[in-house]
């Protein structure tokens, strides 16, 4: 079973398929490396595809303590995967929790195209809890959800969290695929999931406080969102407005995990994006087309409720 060792001594399980330009997949909280199977089967024909399990997701190690799961650590784990596999650069694709890690990786390691560790960045379902008015409430909910996992286990979480408002679209379209998603989520480590929910989901900063760092990203970036993924729509627009080399695709009647819910449409989007990047055709936004405000017509969002 292949593993890599991070700089803090944690072993991460990974799988790879294909050969060619590296394409690294970073999974969401409710998934693991298996969530990217529709992409590995497609893109392994043209790329060296790597999907790994985050810390806390066996067969990767489950370190003890929420401090081992924070945002910076998740970003550093992408670097650790590249370093262990001796990859100077790769296309990096992240979903939800993995999209946050991918974005932070870009902010730190893709500020200058010539020296960037990323060839491109793709963010799927990014931004849950980031909107300023709900950010603190989201953090509290994540800490409470971690306590629920410790008390009741992941099978119980699947019955609630797994049937959230942005998951029911997947259930409607593909009951068989959703059942597989449910089985995999329920099988995750209670301990690792609780630490991830508390240390990563519950402590990550709001994207609205990171606009300067996002604006410095200097590689092509694709944002993909479902139009019924309410928590991600506004943050996706923010990233589009802020990052000069960003493009935004919104899929109709679609929820959160777009790569699973609409694998054919997602694969076409990603394939076209990677082709444009490889040909040097992915554009930088013409400054004349930039909006007057990165916050949109309504202006800057209200600050969070201090309570």
C-alpha positions as a Markdown table, in Angstrom:
| # | Residue | x | y | z |
|---|---|---|---|---|
| 1 | Unk | 0.0 | 0.0 | 0.0 |
| 2 | Unk | 1.8 | 3.2 | -1.2 |
| 3 | Unk | 2.3 | 6.0 | 1.4 |
| 4 | Unk | 4.2 | 9.2 | 1.6 |
| 5 | Unk | 5.6 | 10.6 | 4.9 |
| 6 | Unk | 5.0 | 14.3 | 5.6 |
| 7 | Unk | 7.5 | 16.6 | 7.2 |
| 8 | Unk | 5.7 | 16.1 | 10.6 |
| 9 | Unk | 5.9 | 12.4 | 10.4 |
| 10 | Unk | 2.4 | 11.5 | 9.2 |
| 11 | Unk | 1.9 | 8.8 | 6.6 |
| 12 | Unk | -0.6 | 9.6 | 3.9 |
| 13 | Unk | -2.0 | 6.8 | 1.7 |
| 14 | Unk | -2.2 | 7.6 | -2.0 |
| 15 | Unk | -3.1 | 5.9 | -5.3 |
| 16 | Unk | -2.0 | 6.8 | -8.8 |
| 17 | Unk | -2.8 | 5.9 | -12.3 |
| 18 | Unk | -1.5 | 6.9 | -15.8 |
| 19 | Unk | 1.5 | 8.8 | -16.9 |
| 20 | Unk | 2.3 | 12.3 | -18.2 |
| 21 | Unk | 1.9 | 15.7 | -16.6 |
| 22 | Unk | 1.0 | 15.3 | -12.9 |
| 23 | Unk | -2.6 | 15.9 | -11.8 |
| 24 | Unk | -3.1 | 15.8 | -8.0 |
| 25 | Unk | -6.6 | 15.4 | -6.4 |
| 26 | Unk | -7.4 | 16.7 | -2.9 |
| 27 | Unk | -10.7 | 15.4 | -1.5 |
| 28 | Unk | -13.5 | 16.9 | 0.6 |
| 29 | Unk | -14.5 | 16.2 | 4.2 |
| 30 | Unk | -17.2 | 13.8 | 3.2 |
| 31 | Unk | -15.0 | 11.9 | 0.8 |
| 32 | Unk | -11.6 | 10.3 | 0.4 |
| 33 | Unk | -9.3 | 9.3 | -2.5 |
| 34 | Unk | -12.2 | 7.2 | -3.8 |
| 35 | Unk | -14.2 | 10.3 | -4.4 |
| 36 | Unk | -12.0 | 11.0 | -7.4 |
| 37 | Unk | -12.5 | 7.6 | -9.2 |
| 38 | Unk | -14.5 | 9.1 | -12.1 |
| 39 | Unk | -11.7 | 11.5 | -12.7 |
| 40 | Unk | -8.8 | 9.0 | -12.3 |
| 41 | Unk | -10.4 | 6.7 | -14.8 |
| 42 | Unk | -10.8 | 9.5 | -17.3 |
| 43 | Unk | -7.6 | 11.6 | -16.9 |
| 44 | Unk | -5.2 | 8.6 | -16.4 |
| 45 | Unk | -5.4 | 8.3 | -20.2 |
| 46 | Unk | -3.5 | 11.5 | -20.6 |
| 47 | Unk | -2.0 | 12.4 | -17.1 |
| 48 | Unk | -0.2 | 11.0 | -14.2 |
| 49 | Unk | -3.1 | 11.1 | -11.6 |
| 50 | Unk | -2.5 | 11.1 | -7.9 |
| 51 | Unk | -5.3 | 11.0 | -5.3 |
| 52 | Unk | -4.4 | 10.8 | -1.6 |
| 53 | Unk | -6.2 | 10.4 | 1.7 |
| 54 | Unk | -5.9 | 13.4 | 4.0 |
| 55 | Unk | -4.6 | 12.8 | 7.5 |
| 56 | Unk | -7.3 | 11.4 | 9.7 |
| 57 | Unk | -8.7 | 9.2 | 6.8 |
| 58 | Unk | -7.4 | 5.6 | 7.1 |
| 59 | Unk | -5.3 | 4.0 | 5.7 |
| 60 | Unk | -3.6 | 7.4 | 6.2 |
| 61 | Unk | -2.5 | 8.0 | 9.8 |
| 62 | Unk | -4.8 | 9.5 | 12.4 |
| 63 | Unk | -2.7 | 11.8 | 14.5 |
| 64 | Unk | -4.1 | 12.8 | 17.9 |
| 65 | Unk | -5.0 | 16.4 | 18.5 |
| 66 | Unk | -6.9 | 19.0 | 16.5 |
| 67 | Unk | -3.8 | 21.1 | 16.2 |
| 68 | Unk | -2.5 | 18.5 | 13.7 |
| 69 | Unk | -5.3 | 19.2 | 11.3 |
| 70 | Unk | -5.4 | 23.0 | 10.9 |
| 71 | Unk | -5.5 | 24.9 | 7.6 |
| 72 | Unk | -1.8 | 25.4 | 7.2 |
| 73 | Unk | -1.1 | 21.7 | 7.9 |
| 74 | Unk | -3.5 | 20.7 | 5.1 |
| 75 | Unk | -1.8 | 23.1 | 2.7 |
| 76 | Unk | 1.6 | 21.7 | 3.7 |
| 77 | Unk | 0.4 | 18.2 | 3.1 |
| 78 | Unk | 0.0 | 19.0 | -0.6 |
| 79 | Unk | 3.6 | 20.2 | -0.7 |
| 80 | Unk | 4.6 | 17.0 | 1.1 |
| 81 | Unk | 2.9 | 14.9 | -1.6 |
| 82 | Unk | 4.6 | 16.7 | -4.4 |
| 83 | Unk | 8.0 | 16.5 | -2.6 |
| 84 | Unk | 7.7 | 12.8 | -1.8 |
| 85 | Unk | 6.8 | 12.0 | -5.4 |
| 86 | Unk | 9.5 | 14.3 | -6.7 |
| 87 | Unk | 7.1 | 16.5 | -8.6 |
| 88 | Unk | 8.3 | 20.1 | -9.1 |
| 89 | Unk | 4.9 | 21.1 | -10.5 |
| 90 | Unk | 1.5 | 19.7 | -10.9 |
| 91 | Unk | -2.1 | 20.6 | -11.7 |
| 92 | Unk | -3.9 | 20.5 | -8.4 |
| 93 | Unk | -7.7 | 19.9 | -8.1 |
| 94 | Unk | -9.5 | 20.2 | -4.8 |
| 95 | Unk | -13.1 | 19.7 | -3.7 |
| 96 | Unk | -14.7 | 21.6 | -0.8 |
| 97 | Unk | -12.3 | 21.1 | 2.2 |
| 98 | Unk | -9.7 | 20.1 | -0.4 |
| 99 | Unk | -10.5 | 23.2 | -2.4 |
| 100 | Unk | -9.6 | 25.3 | 0.6 |
| 101 | Unk | -6.3 | 23.5 | 0.9 |
| 102 | Unk | -5.7 | 23.9 | -2.8 |
| 103 | Unk | -6.5 | 27.6 | -2.6 |
| 104 | Unk | -4.1 | 28.2 | 0.3 |
| 105 | Unk | -1.5 | 26.1 | -1.5 |
| 106 | Unk | -1.9 | 28.5 | -4.4 |
| 107 | Unk | -1.7 | 31.6 | -2.2 |
| 108 | Unk | 1.6 | 30.4 | -0.8 |
| 109 | Unk | 3.2 | 28.5 | -3.7 |
| 110 | Unk | 1.8 | 30.0 | -6.9 |
| 111 | Unk | 2.6 | 33.7 | -6.6 |
| 112 | Unk | 5.0 | 33.7 | -9.5 |
| 113 | Unk | 4.2 | 31.5 | -12.5 |
| 114 | Unk | 7.8 | 30.9 | -13.3 |
| 115 | Unk | 8.6 | 29.3 | -9.9 |
| 116 | Unk | 5.1 | 28.1 | -8.9 |
| 117 | Unk | 4.6 | 24.6 | -7.6 |
| 118 | Unk | 1.2 | 24.6 | -9.3 |
| 119 | Unk | 0.7 | 24.4 | -13.1 |
| 120 | Unk | -3.0 | 25.3 | -12.4 |
| 121 | Unk | -5.5 | 25.2 | -9.6 |
| 122 | Unk | -9.1 | 23.9 | -9.7 |
| 123 | Unk | -11.5 | 24.6 | -6.9 |
| 124 | Unk | -14.7 | 22.6 | -6.7 |
| 125 | Unk | -17.4 | 23.6 | -4.2 |
| 126 | Unk | -15.3 | 26.1 | -2.5 |
| 127 | Unk | -16.3 | 28.6 | 0.2 |
| 128 | Unk | -18.7 | 26.9 | 2.7 |
| 129 | Unk | -18.8 | 29.0 | 5.9 |
| 130 | Unk | -16.6 | 31.7 | 4.4 |
| 131 | Unk | -19.3 | 34.5 | 4.1 |
| 132 | Unk | -18.6 | 37.0 | 6.8 |
| 133 | Unk | -22.1 | 37.1 | 8.2 |
| 134 | Unk | -22.1 | 33.4 | 8.9 |
| 135 | Unk | -18.4 | 32.6 | 9.5 |
| 136 | Unk | -18.4 | 32.6 | 13.3 |
| 137 | Unk | -21.6 | 30.6 | 13.4 |
| 138 | Unk | -20.1 | 28.1 | 10.9 |
| 139 | Unk | -17.0 | 27.7 | 13.2 |
| 140 | Unk | -19.3 | 27.0 | 16.2 |
| 141 | Unk | -21.3 | 24.5 | 14.2 |
| 142 | Unk | -18.2 | 22.6 | 13.2 |
| 143 | Unk | -17.0 | 22.3 | 16.8 |
| 144 | Unk | -20.5 | 21.1 | 17.7 |
| 145 | Unk | -20.5 | 18.7 | 14.8 |
| 146 | Unk | -17.1 | 17.3 | 16.0 |
| 147 | Unk | -18.7 | 16.6 | 19.4 |
| 148 | Unk | -21.6 | 14.8 | 17.7 |
| 149 | Unk | -19.2 | 12.6 | 15.7 |
| 150 | Unk | -17.3 | 11.7 | 18.9 |
| 151 | Unk | -20.7 | 10.9 | 20.7 |
| 152 | Unk | -22.7 | 9.2 | 17.9 |
| 153 | Unk | -20.2 | 8.2 | 15.2 |
| 154 | Unk | -19.9 | 8.8 | 11.5 |
| 155 | Unk | -22.9 | 6.6 | 10.6 |
| 156 | Unk | -25.2 | 9.0 | 12.5 |
| 157 | Unk | -23.5 | 12.0 | 10.8 |
| 158 | Unk | -24.2 | 10.5 | 7.4 |
| 159 | Unk | -27.9 | 10.5 | 8.3 |
| 160 | Unk | -27.9 | 14.3 | 8.8 |
| 161 | Unk | -24.8 | 16.0 | 7.3 |
| 162 | Unk | -24.8 | 13.6 | 4.4 |
| 163 | Unk | -28.3 | 14.5 | 3.5 |
| 164 | Unk | -27.8 | 18.3 | 3.6 |
| 165 | Unk | -29.3 | 20.8 | 1.2 |
| 166 | Unk | -26.5 | 20.6 | -1.3 |
| 167 | Unk | -26.3 | 16.7 | -1.3 |
| 168 | Unk | -29.9 | 15.9 | -2.2 |
| 169 | Unk | -29.3 | 16.8 | -5.8 |
| 170 | Unk | -26.9 | 13.9 | -6.0 |
| 171 | Unk | -29.4 | 11.5 | -4.4 |
| 172 | Unk | -32.1 | 12.5 | -6.9 |
| 173 | Unk | -29.8 | 12.1 | -10.0 |
| 174 | Unk | -27.9 | 9.1 | -9.0 |
| 175 | Unk | -29.3 | 7.0 | -6.1 |
| 176 | Unk | -26.7 | 4.2 | -6.7 |
| 177 | Unk | -23.8 | 6.7 | -6.7 |
| 178 | Unk | -25.2 | 8.4 | -3.6 |
| 179 | Unk | -25.5 | 5.1 | -1.8 |
| 180 | Unk | -21.8 | 4.4 | -2.4 |
| 181 | Unk | -21.0 | 7.9 | -1.2 |
| 182 | Unk | -23.0 | 7.3 | 2.0 |
| 183 | Unk | -21.3 | 3.9 | 2.7 |
| 184 | Unk | -17.9 | 5.5 | 2.3 |
| 185 | Unk | -18.7 | 8.5 | 4.5 |
| 186 | Unk | -20.2 | 6.3 | 7.2 |
| 187 | Unk | -17.0 | 4.2 | 7.2 |
| 188 | Unk | -14.6 | 7.0 | 7.9 |
| 189 | Unk | -12.7 | 7.2 | 11.2 |
| 190 | Unk | -14.7 | 8.8 | 14.0 |
| 191 | Unk | -11.6 | 10.1 | 15.6 |
| 192 | Unk | -10.0 | 11.5 | 12.4 |
| 193 | Unk | -13.2 | 13.0 | 11.2 |
| 194 | Unk | -13.8 | 14.7 | 14.5 |
| 195 | Unk | -10.3 | 16.2 | 14.6 |
| 196 | Unk | -10.7 | 17.3 | 11.0 |
| 197 | Unk | -14.1 | 18.9 | 11.7 |
| 198 | Unk | -12.7 | 20.7 | 14.8 |
| 199 | Unk | -9.2 | 21.6 | 13.8 |
| 200 | Unk | -9.6 | 22.3 | 10.1 |
| 201 | Unk | -13.3 | 23.1 | 9.3 |
| 202 | Unk | -13.8 | 24.9 | 12.6 |
| 203 | Unk | -10.7 | 27.0 | 12.5 |
| 204 | Unk | -10.1 | 28.0 | 8.9 |
| 205 | Unk | -10.1 | 31.7 | 8.2 |
| 206 | Unk | -12.7 | 33.4 | 6.1 |
| 207 | Unk | -11.8 | 33.9 | 2.5 |
| 208 | Unk | -13.1 | 37.4 | 2.7 |
| 209 | Unk | -10.0 | 38.2 | 4.9 |
| 210 | Unk | -7.6 | 36.8 | 2.3 |
| 211 | Unk | -8.4 | 38.9 | -0.8 |
| 212 | Unk | -4.9 | 40.4 | -1.1 |
| 213 | Unk | -3.2 | 36.9 | -0.9 |
| 214 | Unk | -5.7 | 35.5 | -3.4 |
| 215 | Unk | -5.1 | 38.4 | -5.8 |
| 216 | Unk | -1.4 | 37.5 | -5.9 |
| 217 | Unk | -2.0 | 34.0 | -7.4 |
| 218 | Unk | -0.3 | 33.9 | -10.8 |
| 219 | Unk | -1.4 | 30.6 | -12.3 |
| 220 | Unk | -4.6 | 29.6 | -14.2 |
| 221 | Unk | -7.4 | 28.9 | -11.8 |
| 222 | Unk | -10.8 | 27.3 | -12.5 |
| 223 | Unk | -13.7 | 27.5 | -10.0 |
| 224 | Unk | -16.6 | 25.1 | -10.4 |
| 225 | Unk | -19.8 | 25.4 | -8.4 |
| 226 | Unk | -23.3 | 23.9 | -8.5 |
| 227 | Unk | -26.0 | 26.6 | -8.7 |
| 228 | Unk | -27.8 | 25.0 | -5.7 |
| 229 | Unk | -24.7 | 25.0 | -3.5 |
| 230 | Unk | -25.8 | 28.1 | -1.7 |
| 231 | Unk | -22.9 | 28.3 | 0.7 |
| 232 | Unk | -20.4 | 28.3 | -2.1 |
| 233 | Unk | -21.9 | 30.6 | -4.7 |
| 234 | Unk | -21.0 | 34.0 | -3.2 |
| 235 | Unk | -17.4 | 32.9 | -2.2 |
| 236 | Unk | -16.9 | 31.5 | -5.8 |
| 237 | Unk | -17.9 | 34.9 | -7.2 |
| 238 | Unk | -15.5 | 36.6 | -4.8 |
| 239 | Unk | -12.6 | 34.5 | -6.0 |
| 240 | Unk | -13.5 | 35.1 | -9.6 |
| 241 | Unk | -13.5 | 38.9 | -9.0 |
| 242 | Unk | -10.2 | 38.8 | -7.1 |
| 243 | Unk | -7.9 | 36.4 | -8.9 |
| 244 | Unk | -6.9 | 37.8 | -12.3 |
| 245 | Unk | -6.4 | 34.4 | -13.9 |
| 246 | Unk | -9.6 | 32.8 | -12.5 |
| 247 | Unk | -12.6 | 31.5 | -14.5 |
| 248 | Unk | -15.9 | 30.4 | -13.0 |
| 249 | Unk | -18.2 | 27.6 | -14.2 |
| 250 | Unk | -21.6 | 27.1 | -12.6 |
| 251 | Unk | -23.5 | 23.9 | -13.4 |
| 252 | Unk | -27.4 | 24.0 | -13.4 |
| 253 | Unk | -29.5 | 22.2 | -10.9 |
| 254 | Unk | -26.4 | 20.9 | -9.2 |
| 255 | Unk | -25.2 | 20.7 | -5.6 |
| 256 | Unk | -21.9 | 20.4 | -3.8 |
| 257 | Unk | -19.7 | 17.6 | -5.0 |
| 258 | Unk | -19.9 | 18.4 | -8.7 |
| 259 | Unk | -17.3 | 15.9 | -9.7 |
| 260 | Unk | -19.4 | 13.0 | -8.4 |
| 261 | Unk | -22.9 | 14.5 | -9.2 |
| 262 | Unk | -22.0 | 15.5 | -12.8 |
| 263 | Unk | -18.9 | 13.6 | -13.6 |
| 264 | Unk | -19.2 | 13.8 | -17.4 |
| 265 | Unk | -19.8 | 17.6 | -17.4 |
| 266 | Unk | -17.1 | 18.1 | -14.8 |
| 267 | Unk | -14.5 | 16.0 | -16.7 |
| 268 | Unk | -15.3 | 18.0 | -19.9 |
| 269 | Unk | -14.8 | 21.3 | -18.0 |
| 270 | Unk | -11.5 | 20.2 | -16.5 |
| 271 | Unk | -10.2 | 18.6 | -19.7 |
| 272 | Unk | -10.9 | 21.8 | -21.6 |
| 273 | Unk | -9.3 | 23.9 | -18.9 |
| 274 | Unk | -6.1 | 21.7 | -18.8 |
| 275 | Unk | -5.9 | 21.9 | -22.6 |
| 276 | Unk | -6.1 | 25.7 | -22.6 |
| 277 | Unk | -3.5 | 25.8 | -19.8 |
| 278 | Unk | -1.1 | 23.5 | -21.7 |
| 279 | Unk | -1.4 | 25.6 | -24.8 |
| 280 | Unk | -0.9 | 28.8 | -23.0 |
| 281 | Unk | -4.4 | 30.0 | -24.0 |
| 282 | Unk | -6.0 | 30.5 | -20.5 |
| 283 | Unk | -6.4 | 34.3 | -20.3 |
| 284 | Unk | -5.7 | 36.9 | -17.7 |
| 285 | Unk | -8.7 | 39.1 | -17.2 |
| 286 | Unk | -8.7 | 42.4 | -19.1 |
| 287 | Unk | -8.5 | 45.1 | -16.5 |
| 288 | Unk | -11.1 | 47.0 | -18.4 |
| 289 | Unk | -13.7 | 44.3 | -17.6 |
| 290 | Unk | -13.0 | 44.2 | -13.8 |
| 291 | Unk | -16.0 | 45.1 | -11.6 |
| 292 | Unk | -16.0 | 48.3 | -9.6 |
| 293 | Unk | -15.9 | 46.3 | -6.4 |
| 294 | Unk | -14.7 | 42.8 | -5.6 |
| 295 | Unk | -17.8 | 42.7 | -3.2 |
| 296 | Unk | -20.3 | 43.0 | -6.1 |
| 297 | Unk | -23.2 | 45.4 | -6.5 |
| 298 | Unk | -24.3 | 45.1 | -2.9 |
| 299 | Unk | -21.0 | 46.2 | -1.5 |
| 300 | Unk | -18.9 | 44.7 | 1.2 |
| 301 | Unk | -20.7 | 42.0 | 3.2 |
| 302 | Unk | -21.7 | 42.9 | 6.8 |
| 303 | Unk | -19.3 | 41.9 | 9.6 |
| 304 | Unk | -20.2 | 38.7 | 11.5 |
| 305 | Unk | -22.4 | 38.8 | 14.5 |
| 306 | Unk | -20.0 | 39.0 | 17.5 |
| 307 | Unk | -22.2 | 36.8 | 19.6 |
